[in-house]
Amino acid sequence: MSVTLTDNAAKKLSELIAEENNPNLKLRIFVSGGGCSGFQYGFTFDENQDDTDIMVEKDGVKVLVDAVSINHLRGSEIDFVEDLNGAQFQIKNPNAASTCGCGNSFTPAEGGGCASAKPS
């Protein structure tokens, strides 16, 4: 199982790509060290796909995840949410033991957490 996109996420990504006027753009999602929980999510647009990237497509929108990051993201759902906190992409990650208040930082299930961590 790879990652999945909700209908809301696919729709918003389609809008953002249309605004950029570049149909070759793909959303790249990655995990890097940092954040208050040890790992953090990153998002960027990319025209290039590496041979080792995992690609997920929904409604014509393509998402790339590199071979290292997929180990932390496998089974995750990418959603786009608009609420009182604003509008943002959210990752519902079954591999995260905890997340910090920002929602962009997580502790893997096999690691420890930070004092401000909350269950995901």
Phi, psi and omega per residue, in radians:
M1 nan 2.385 -3.128
S2 -1.803 -2.432 3.045
V3 -1.851 2.751 3.097
T4 -2.195 2.701 3.070
L5 -1.934 2.401 3.008
T6 -1.357 2.906 3.073
D7 -1.035 -0.725 3.135
N8 -1.064 -0.750 -3.133
A9 -1.146 -0.771 3.138
A10 -1.096 -0.726 3.140
K11 -1.119 -0.818 -3.118
K12 -1.133 -0.741 3.106
L13 -1.074 -0.708 3.102
S14 -1.054 -0.737 3.105
E15 -1.104 -0.793 -3.122
L16 -1.121 -0.709 3.117
I17 -1.165 -0.689 3.101
A18 -1.101 -0.679 3.103
E19 -1.088 -0.593 3.132
E20 -1.355 -0.222 3.126
N21 0.979 0.692 3.128
N22 -2.465 1.647 -3.081
P23 -1.162 -0.153 3.131
N24 -1.469 -0.090 -3.111
L25 -1.258 2.490 3.057
K26 -2.263 2.612 3.063
L27 -1.473 2.187 3.058
R28 -1.790 2.181 3.075
I29 -1.950 2.319 -3.130
F30 -2.480 2.861 3.096
V31 -2.060 2.347 3.091
S32 -2.370 2.798 3.082
G33 -1.182 2.506 3.113
G34 2.353 -3.001 -3.096
G35 1.325 2.944 -3.057
C36 -1.296 -0.236 -3.134
S37 -1.874 0.022 3.083
G38 1.946 -0.628 3.113
F39 -2.322 2.644 3.089
Q40 -2.393 2.674 3.108
Y41 -1.515 2.590 3.042
G42 -2.321 2.590 3.130
F43 -2.311 2.379 3.041
T44 -2.710 2.727 3.022
F45 -1.556 2.529 -3.097
D46 -2.546 2.435 3.058
E47 -1.578 -0.350 -3.009
N48 -1.808 2.471 3.065
Q49 -2.021 2.169 3.076
D50 -1.372 2.745 -3.132
D51 -1.047 -0.505 -3.083
T52 -1.647 -0.022 3.125
D53 -1.204 2.545 2.950
I54 -1.631 2.307 3.124
M55 -2.041 2.327 3.067
V56 -2.073 2.397 -3.127
E57 -2.246 2.379 3.053
K58 -2.533 2.218 3.107
D59 0.906 0.670 3.101
G60 1.466 -0.095 3.124
V61 -1.641 2.350 -3.107
K62 -1.984 2.373 3.101
V63 -2.112 2.333 3.118
L64 -1.935 2.451 3.030
V65 -2.344 2.242 -3.130
D66 -1.247 2.865 -3.025
A67 -1.101 -0.521 3.126
V68 -1.377 -0.788 -3.093
S69 -1.149 -0.538 -3.101
I70 -1.058 -0.482 3.095
N71 -1.080 -0.525 3.124
H72 -1.628 -0.298 -3.040
L73 -1.896 -0.122 -3.076
R74 -0.946 2.217 3.136
G75 1.530 0.005 -3.106
S76 -1.347 2.684 3.058
E77 -2.001 2.254 3.107
I78 -1.742 2.161 -3.105
D79 -2.212 2.784 3.003
F80 -2.060 2.172 -3.027
V81 -2.192 2.370 3.007
E82 -2.073 2.070 3.139
D83 -2.581 -2.866 -3.111
L84 -1.079 -0.420 3.124
N85 -1.454 -0.094 -3.121
G86 2.024 -2.864 -3.139
A87 -1.991 2.278 -3.108
Q88 -2.823 2.762 2.980
F89 -1.418 2.427 3.114
Q90 -2.188 2.521 3.087
I91 -1.950 2.121 3.036
K92 -1.688 1.802 -2.950
N93 -1.931 1.962 3.131
P94 -1.237 -0.181 -3.140
N95 -1.568 -0.071 -3.110
A96 -1.610 2.166 3.069
A97 -1.326 -0.552 3.119
S98 -2.762 2.797 3.034
T99 -2.281 2.733 3.068
C100 -1.627 2.994 -3.032
G101 -0.951 -0.504 -3.114
C102 -1.210 -0.428 -3.122
G103 1.375 -0.074 -3.139
N104 -1.862 0.069 -3.105
S105 -2.253 2.488 -3.097
F106 -2.561 2.797 3.022
T107 -1.916 2.201 3.097
P108 -1.092 2.689 -3.099
A109 -0.976 -0.494 -3.109
E110 -1.556 0.025 -3.081
G111 -1.999 -3.046 3.112
G112 -1.564 -2.927 -3.108
G113 -2.408 -3.058 3.073
C114 -1.968 2.877 -3.045
A115 -1.043 -0.521 -3.102
S116 -1.646 0.174 -3.100
A117 -1.210 2.592 3.054
K118 -2.265 2.686 3.127
P119 -1.079 2.580 3.132
S120 -1.490 nan nan
